[in-house]
């Protein structure tokens, strides 16, 4: 139970960090990109993807 919670939290944190990195490195300058227009969207999308990755194991 504790290992599952750690894995899920780690997936959220790492995904959020990678989502923010994607926003900073690749994000769009016009604001027209739906997933990387703002840092909060990039972090949220990355955290969601990290959560899915953590649940898949």
For each residue, the residues with C-beta under 8 A, 3 or more apart:
1: 4 5
2: 5 6
3: 6 7
4: 1 7 8
5: 1 2 8 9
6: 2 3 9 10
7: 3 4 10 11 54 57
8: 4 5 11 12 51 54 55
9: 5 6 12 13
10: 6 7 13 14 54
11: 7 8 14 15 50 51 52 53 54 55
12: 8 9 15 16 47 50 51 54
13: 9 10 16 17 47 50
14: 10 11 17 18 50
15: 11 12 18 19 46 47 48 49 50 51 53
16: 12 13 19 20 43 44 46 47 50
17: 13 14 20 21 46
18: 14 15 21 22 46 49 50
19: 15 16 22 23 42 43 44 45 46 47 49 50
20: 16 17 23 24 39 42 43 46
21: 17 18 24 25
22: 18 19 25 26 27 36 42 46
23: 19 20 26 27 36 38 39 41 42 43
24: 20 21 27 39
25: 21 22
26: 22 23 36
27: 22 23 24 33 36 37 42
28: 31 32 33 36 37
29:
30: 33
31: 28 37 38
32: 28 37
33: 27 28 30 36 37
34: 37 41
35: 41 42 45
36: 22 23 26 27 28 33 41 42 45
37: 27 28 31 32 33 34 41
38: 23 31 41 42
39: 20 23 24 42 43
40: 43 44
41: 23 34 35 36 37 38 44 45
42: 19 20 22 23 27 35 36 38 39 45 46
43: 16 19 20 23 39 40 46 47
44: 16 19 40 41 47 48
45: 19 35 36 41 42 48 49
46: 15 16 17 18 19 20 22 42 43 49 50
47: 12 13 15 16 19 43 44 50 51
48: 15 44 45 51 52
49: 15 18 19 45 46 52 53
50: 11 12 13 14 15 16 18 19 46 47 53 54
51: 8 11 12 15 47 48 54 55
52: 11 48 49 55 56
53: 11 15 49 50 56 57
54: 7 8 10 11 12 50 51 57
55: 8 11 51 52
56: 52 53
57: 7 53 54
